[in-house]
C-alpha cells in the first residue's frame, strides 16, 4: 500500500486529492485480497482443511470465527468466487481508471462497491438467519474482531464510495441534461 500511495501521488495522469489517493489504495488492497486470498479459497475450498500451505492456514485460522470456510459451504464458495474473479479484477480496473482519470472511474467504483456491499450484507445476514452457529458468538477475537470488525470494512467503505460515485454520476448527468451535449460531436 505504501508503493500505491507513492505512485498515486507521483504518477497519476492528474493530481489526485487525498481522498482519491486513499480510494486507489483501497481498490488495490481489495484487488489483492479478492484475487489472492479469496481466489485461493475459491479454487482450493475442498482441500483447505487438510492443506498446510500458508494461505490455507490463514483460512483455517479465520474458520475459527466462521466454520463455513472449512466445510466448503455452498454460499461461501459461490460468494467468494464471485468476489475473487469479478470484484478482484474490477478493483484493479477501478484503481487504474482513477489514476488515469478515465470517464468510467465512478461507474467502476459504483459497480465494485455495490458488489462488495451486497456480498458483505449477504454474508452477515445469512449467518444471522442461521443463528450464528458457525463460530463462537461474542468471542472477543473470533466473533468481534475476525467476523464483525474485519468484515465491516466492506460495509463502511463501499457504502461511502457508493454515495460518492452516485453523487458524481448524478452531477455529470445534470450537466448533460442542462447543456444537451450527450451524443453531439464538438466542432
Backbone as numpy.savetxt, mean C-alpha at the origin, in Angstrom:
# Nx Ny Nz CAx CAy CAz Cx Cy Cz
14.90 3.89 2.21 14.09 5.08 2.21 14.95 6.33 2.21
16.13 6.23 2.80 17.03 7.38 2.79 17.42 7.72 1.36
17.75 6.71 0.57 18.13 6.97 -0.83 16.94 7.53 -1.62
15.75 7.07 -1.35 14.56 7.60 -2.03 14.36 9.06 -1.65
14.53 9.37 -0.36 14.38 10.75 0.09 15.40 11.66 -0.61
16.65 11.21 -0.66 17.70 12.00 -1.31 17.40 12.16 -2.80
17.06 11.06 -3.44 16.76 11.09 -4.88 15.58 12.01 -5.19
14.55 11.95 -4.38 13.36 12.78 -4.62 13.65 14.27 -4.45
14.68 14.58 -3.71 15.05 15.97 -3.51 15.99 16.51 -4.57
16.68 15.60 -5.26 17.69 16.06 -6.21 17.41 15.70 -7.66
16.64 14.67 -7.92 16.50 14.17 -9.28 15.08 14.20 -9.84
14.15 14.72 -9.10 12.77 14.80 -9.60 12.71 15.80 -10.75
11.76 15.59 -11.64 11.60 16.46 -12.81 11.29 17.91 -12.40
10.50 18.08 -11.34 10.21 19.40 -10.78 10.56 19.35 -9.29
10.70 20.51 -8.68 10.98 20.55 -7.24 9.75 20.05 -6.49
9.96 19.03 -5.68 8.86 18.43 -4.93 8.79 19.04 -3.54
7.56 19.18 -3.04 7.35 19.62 -1.66 7.72 18.48 -0.71
7.80 18.79 0.56 8.08 17.76 1.56 7.01 16.68 1.54
5.74 17.08 1.40 4.64 16.11 1.35 4.79 15.20 0.12
5.14 15.76 -1.02 5.33 14.96 -2.23 6.50 13.99 -2.06
7.58 14.46 -1.45 8.74 13.58 -1.23 8.39 12.45 -0.26
7.63 12.77 0.80 7.19 11.73 1.72 6.26 10.74 1.03
5.44 11.24 0.12 4.54 10.36 -0.64 5.34 9.43 -1.54
6.37 9.93 -2.18 7.24 9.07 -2.99 7.88 8.00 -2.11
8.38 8.40 -0.95 8.98 7.43 -0.03 7.96 6.38 0.41
6.74 6.82 0.70 5.68 5.89 1.09 5.43 4.86 -0.01
5.28 5.32 -1.24 5.01 4.39 -2.33 6.18 3.46 -2.61
7.40 3.94 -2.46 8.56 3.06 -2.63 8.60 2.00 -1.53
8.34 2.42 -0.29 8.29 1.47 0.82 7.19 0.43 0.57
6.01 0.90 0.17 4.90 -0.01 -0.11 5.24 -0.97 -1.24
5.85 -0.45 -2.30 6.22 -1.32 -3.42 7.13 -2.44 -2.96
8.11 -2.11 -2.12 9.03 -3.14 -1.61 8.31 -4.13 -0.70
7.51 -3.62 0.22 6.79 -4.51 1.13 5.82 -5.39 0.35
5.05 -4.78 -0.55 4.06 -5.56 -1.30 4.72 -6.62 -2.18
5.70 -6.23 -2.97 6.30 -7.19 -3.90 7.16 -8.23 -3.20
8.01 -7.80 -2.29 8.96 -8.74 -1.68 8.31 -9.54 -0.56
7.83 -8.87 0.45 7.32 -9.58 1.63 5.98 -10.28 1.33
5.03 -9.52 0.81 3.72 -10.12 0.54 3.76 -11.00 -0.70
4.65 -10.67 -1.64 4.85 -11.55 -2.80 5.38 -12.91 -2.37
6.28 -12.91 -1.40 6.81 -14.16 -0.86 5.67 -15.01 -0.29
4.84 -14.36 0.52 3.71 -15.10 1.10 2.82 -15.64 0.00
2.53 -14.83 -0.99 1.64 -15.24 -2.08 2.17 -16.47 -2.81
3.45 -16.49 -3.08 4.05 -17.59 -3.83 4.29 -18.82 -2.96
4.73 -18.62 -1.72 5.15 -19.74 -0.88 4.21 -20.02 0.30
2.96 -19.56 0.24 2.05 -19.71 1.38 1.87 -21.15 1.86
1.97 -22.11 0.96 1.77 -23.52 1.36 2.97 -24.12 2.07
4.14 -23.49 1.97 5.34 -24.10 2.56 5.97 -23.25 3.67
5.38 -22.12 4.00 5.98 -21.23 5.00 6.15 -21.90 6.36
5.16 -22.67 6.79 5.22 -23.28 8.13 6.46 -24.13 8.33
6.91 -24.82 7.30 8.07 -25.69 7.45 9.37 -25.12 6.89
9.32 -23.93 6.34 10.49 -23.33 5.69 11.31 -22.53 6.71
12.63 -22.55 6.55 13.53 -21.85 7.47 14.13 -20.58 6.87
13.70 -20.18 5.67 14.26 -18.98 5.05 13.85 -17.74 5.86
14.60 -16.65 5.66 14.38 -15.43 6.42 12.96 -14.91 6.27
12.45 -14.81 5.04 11.10 -14.26 4.83 10.03 -15.18 5.39
10.23 -16.47 5.30 9.27 -17.40 5.92 9.28 -17.25 7.44
10.46 -17.02 8.00 10.56 -16.80 9.45 9.82 -15.53 9.86
9.92 -14.48 9.03 9.16 -13.26 9.31 7.65 -13.54 9.33
7.19 -14.31 8.35 5.76 -14.64 8.29 5.35 -15.51 9.47
6.22 -16.42 9.90 5.88 -17.25 11.06 5.80 -16.39 12.33
6.69 -15.41 12.44 6.62 -14.50 13.59 5.32 -13.70 13.55
4.97 -13.16 12.37 3.74 -12.40 12.25 2.51 -13.28 12.50
2.59 -14.55 12.13 1.45 -15.46 12.32 1.12 -15.70 13.79
2.02 -15.29 14.69 1.69 -15.35 16.11 0.59 -14.35 16.44
0.45 -13.33 15.59 -0.63 -12.36 15.74 -1.83 -12.75 14.90
-1.60 -13.47 13.80 -2.66 -13.84 12.87 -2.32 -15.18 12.22
-2.88 -16.24 12.75 -2.53 -17.59 12.30 -2.99 -17.90 10.88
-3.77 -17.01 10.28 -4.19 -17.24 8.90 -3.00 -17.32 7.95
-1.86 -16.76 8.36 -0.68 -16.76 7.51 0.06 -18.09 7.50
-0.06 -18.90 8.52 0.55 -20.23 8.47 -0.44 -21.30 8.05
-1.72 -20.97 8.09 -2.73 -21.95 7.66 -3.11 -21.76 6.21
-2.52 -20.76 5.54 -2.80 -20.45 4.12 -4.30 -20.25 3.90
-4.90 -19.47 4.78 -6.30 -19.09 4.68 -6.59 -18.50 3.30
-7.69 -18.94 2.67 -8.00 -18.51 1.30 -8.10 -17.00 1.15
-8.80 -16.33 2.05 -8.91 -14.87 1.95 -7.53 -14.22 2.00
-6.72 -14.65 2.95 -5.40 -14.04 3.14 -4.52 -14.26 1.91
-4.55 -15.44 1.35 -3.75 -15.72 0.15 -4.20 -14.85 -1.02
-5.50 -14.75 -1.24 -6.02 -13.94 -2.35 -5.72 -12.47 -2.11
-5.98 -11.97 -0.91 -5.74 -10.56 -0.60 -4.27 -10.21 -0.77
-3.38 -11.03 -0.24 -1.95 -10.75 -0.33 -1.45 -10.88 -1.77
-2.03 -11.77 -2.55 -1.64 -11.90 -3.96 -2.02 -10.66 -4.75
-3.23 -10.17 -4.53 -3.66 -8.93 -5.20 -2.77 -7.78 -4.76
-2.51 -7.70 -3.47 -1.65 -6.64 -2.94 -0.25 -6.71 -3.55
0.31 -7.91 -3.59 1.68 -8.07 -4.09 1.80 -7.73 -5.57
0.91 -8.26 -6.36 1.12 -8.21 -7.81 0.36 -7.11 -8.54
-0.53 -6.42 -7.85 -1.17 -5.23 -8.42 -0.69 -3.97 -7.70
-0.82 -3.96 -6.39 -0.46 -2.76 -5.63 1.05 -2.57 -5.51
1.81 -3.66 -5.56 3.28 -3.53 -5.52 3.80 -2.75 -6.72
3.57 -3.26 -7.94 4.00 -2.49 -9.11 3.30 -1.13 -9.21
2.04 -1.08 -8.81 1.31 0.19 -8.83 1.95 1.22 -7.92
2.49 0.79 -6.79 3.17 1.71 -5.88 4.43 2.29 -6.53
5.20 1.43 -7.18 6.40 1.93 -7.88 6.02 2.87 -9.01
4.95 2.54 -9.72 4.49 3.39 -10.82 4.01 4.75 -10.29
3.32 4.75 -9.16 2.86 6.01 -8.56 4.05 6.86 -8.13
5.06 6.24 -7.52 6.26 6.98 -7.11 6.94 7.59 -8.32
7.10 6.82 -9.38 7.73 7.30 -10.62 6.92 8.46 -11.22
5.59 8.33 -11.22 4.74 9.38 -11.80 4.87 10.69 -11.03
5.01 10.60 -9.72 5.20 11.80 -8.91 6.56 12.42 -9.21
7.60 11.59 -9.25 8.95 12.08 -9.53 9.04 12.74 -10.91
8.31 12.18 -11.88 8.36 12.69 -13.25 7.27 13.72 -13.54
6.49 14.06 -12.52 5.41 15.04 -12.66 4.43 14.66 -13.78
4.12 13.39 -13.87 3.21 12.88 -14.90 1.77 13.27 -14.58
0.96 13.54 -15.60 -0.45 13.87 -15.36 -1.21 12.75 -14.63
-0.74 11.53 -14.75 -1.42 10.39 -14.14 -1.08 10.19 -12.67
-0.25 11.04 -12.09 0.24 10.79 -10.74 -0.87 10.71 -9.70
-1.87 11.59 -9.77 -2.94 11.54 -8.76 -3.92 10.41 -9.03
-4.10 10.05 -10.28 -4.94 8.89 -10.60 -4.29 7.61 -10.05
-2.98 7.45 -10.26 -2.28 6.28 -9.73 -2.30 6.28 -8.21
-2.11 7.44 -7.60 -2.17 7.56 -6.15 -3.55 7.13 -5.65
-4.58 7.57 -6.34 -5.95 7.24 -5.97 -6.21 5.73 -6.09
-5.77 5.13 -7.20 -6.01 3.70 -7.43 -5.28 2.84 -6.41
-3.99 3.11 -6.22 -3.21 2.29 -5.28 -3.71 2.48 -3.85
-3.98 3.71 -3.47 -4.46 3.98 -2.11 -5.82 3.35 -1.85
-6.69 3.36 -2.85 -8.00 2.70 -2.71 -7.82 1.21 -2.48
-6.94 0.58 -3.25 -6.67 -0.85 -3.07 -6.12 -1.15 -1.69
-5.18 -0.33 -1.23 -4.59 -0.54 0.09 -5.64 -0.38 1.20
-6.40 0.68 1.11 -7.42 0.94 2.12 -8.48 -0.16 2.14
-8.96 -0.53 0.97 -9.97 -1.57 0.86 -9.46 -2.91 1.39
-8.24 -3.25 1.02 -7.66 -4.52 1.50 -7.52 -4.55 3.00
-7.08 -3.45 3.59 -6.89 -3.41 5.04 -8.22 -3.41 5.77
-9.21 -2.72 5.22 -10.54 -2.75 5.84 -11.10 -4.16 5.82
-10.96 -4.86 4.69 -11.40 -6.26 4.63 -10.63 -7.12 5.63
-9.32 -6.91 5.69 -8.47 -7.67 6.59 -8.94 -7.55 8.04
-9.17 -6.32 8.47 -9.63 -6.09 9.84 -11.06 -6.60 10.06
-11.96 -6.29 9.15 -13.37 -6.62 9.39 -13.64 -8.12 9.32
-12.93 -8.83 8.47 -13.11 -10.29 8.43 -12.63 -10.91 9.74
-11.51 -10.43 10.24 -11.03 -10.96 11.53 -12.01 -10.58 12.65
-12.54 -9.39 12.60 -13.56 -8.98 13.59 -14.77 -9.91 13.51
-15.28 -10.14 12.28 -16.45 -11.01 12.10 -16.16 -12.44 12.56
-14.91 -12.87 12.44 -14.52 -14.21 12.90 -14.34 -14.26 14.42
-14.39 -13.11 15.08 -14.26 -13.08 16.54 -12.81 -13.03 17.02
-11.89 -12.56 16.20 -10.48 -12.46 16.56 -9.93 -13.80 17.06
-10.26 -14.86 16.35 -9.86 -16.20 16.77 -8.48 -16.61 16.26
-7.85 -15.79 15.42 -6.59 -16.19 14.79 -5.35 -15.65 15.50
-5.52 -15.10 16.67 -4.39 -14.58 17.43 -4.80 -14.27 18.85
-3.81 -13.99 19.71 -4.11 -13.70 21.12 -4.65 -12.28 21.29
-5.96 -12.17 21.38 -6.60 -10.86 21.49 -6.11 -10.12 22.73
-5.82 -8.85 22.55 -5.37 -7.89 23.55 -3.90 -8.05 23.95
-3.20 -9.03 23.38 -1.78 -9.19 23.70 -1.02 -7.93 23.26
-0.16 -7.37 24.12 0.49 -6.10 23.78 1.35 -6.16 22.51
2.07 -7.22 22.28 2.92 -7.32 21.09 2.14 -7.83 19.89
1.51 -8.98 20.04 0.90 -9.65 18.88 -0.38 -8.99 18.41
-1.24 -8.61 19.34 -2.49 -7.97 18.93 -2.29 -6.48 18.69
-1.81 -5.76 19.69 -1.77 -4.30 19.58 -0.67 -3.80 18.65
0.50 -4.40 18.70 1.58 -3.91 17.85 1.55 -4.52 16.46
1.64 -5.86 16.38 1.67 -6.49 15.05 0.36 -6.30 14.29
-0.73 -6.72 14.89 -2.00 -6.75 14.17 -2.61 -5.36 14.00
-2.74 -4.62 15.09 -3.42 -3.32 15.01 -2.51 -2.20 14.51
-1.38 -2.00 15.17 -0.54 -0.84 14.86 0.10 -0.95 13.47
0.79 -2.04 13.18 1.50 -2.14 11.90 0.55 -2.06 10.71
-0.62 -2.63 10.82 -1.58 -2.58 9.71 -2.30 -1.24 9.61
-2.34 -0.50 10.71 -3.07 0.77 10.70 -2.46 1.80 9.74
-1.18 1.66 9.44 -0.55 2.58 8.47 -1.27 2.52 7.12
-1.78 1.31 6.76 -2.46 1.13 5.47 -3.94 1.50 5.54
-4.34 2.07 6.65 -5.66 2.72 6.77 -5.44 4.23 6.73
-4.59 4.72 7.61 -4.41 6.17 7.80 -3.78 6.82 6.58
-2.64 6.33 6.14 -1.92 6.99 5.04 -2.69 6.90 3.72
-3.19 5.72 3.31 -3.98 5.70 2.07 -5.21 6.60 2.14
-5.86 6.69 3.30 -7.01 7.57 3.42 -6.61 9.03 3.15
-5.51 9.46 3.76 -5.03 10.83 3.53 -4.66 11.04 2.07
-4.01 10.06 1.45 -3.62 10.17 0.05 -4.84 10.15 -0.87
-5.87 9.41 -0.49 -7.12 9.42 -1.26 -7.79 10.79 -1.22
-7.85 11.38 -0.05 -8.45 12.70 0.09 -7.68 13.70 -0.77
-6.35 13.65 -0.69 -5.53 14.57 -1.48 -5.76 14.35 -2.98
-5.73 13.10 -3.43 -5.89 12.80 -4.85 -7.27 13.21 -5.35
-8.30 12.94 -4.56 -9.66 13.35 -4.96 -9.75 14.86 -5.10
-9.11 15.58 -4.19 -9.10 17.03 -4.27 -8.41 17.53 -5.53
-7.27 16.92 -5.87 -6.52 17.33 -7.06 -7.27 16.98 -8.35
-7.88 15.80 -8.39 -8.64 15.40 -9.58 -9.87 16.30 -9.74
-10.55 16.60 -8.64 -11.71 17.50 -8.70 -11.30 18.90 -9.13
-10.19 19.37 -8.62 -9.67 20.69 -9.00 -9.36 20.72 -10.50
-8.71 19.70 -11.00 -8.38 19.65 -12.43 -9.64 19.60 -13.27
-10.62 18.82 -12.85 -11.88 18.74 -13.59 -12.60 20.08 -13.58
-12.51 20.79 -12.46 -13.11 22.12 -12.38 -12.49 23.08 -13.38
-11.17 23.01 -13.55 -10.49 23.86 -14.54 -10.94 23.50 -15.95
-11.03 22.21 -16.23 -11.47 21.77 -17.56 -12.91 22.21 -17.81
-13.77 22.05 -16.82 -15.17 22.47 -16.98 -15.28 23.98 -17.21
-14.47 24.72 -16.49 -14.53 26.17 -16.58 -13.98 26.69 -17.91
-12.89 26.09 -18.37 -12.23 26.58 -19.60 -12.71 25.87 -20.84
-13.33 24.70 -20.66 -13.80 23.93 -21.82 -12.67 23.46 -22.72
-11.49 23.16 -22.14 -10.33 22.81 -22.95 -10.13 21.32 -23.16
-10.94 20.49 -22.59 -10.76 19.05 -22.74 -10.94 18.63 -24.20
-9.95 18.00 -24.74 -10.03 17.46 -26.09 -9.72 18.45 -27.19
-9.52 19.71 -26.86 -9.20 20.72 -27.88 -7.69 20.82 -28.01
-7.22 20.89 -29.23 -5.80 21.05 -29.49 -5.44 22.53 -29.40
-4.29 22.77 -28.79 -3.84 24.18 -28.72 -3.24 24.59 -30.04
-3.38 25.87 -30.35 -2.89 26.39 -31.64 -1.54 27.01 -31.51
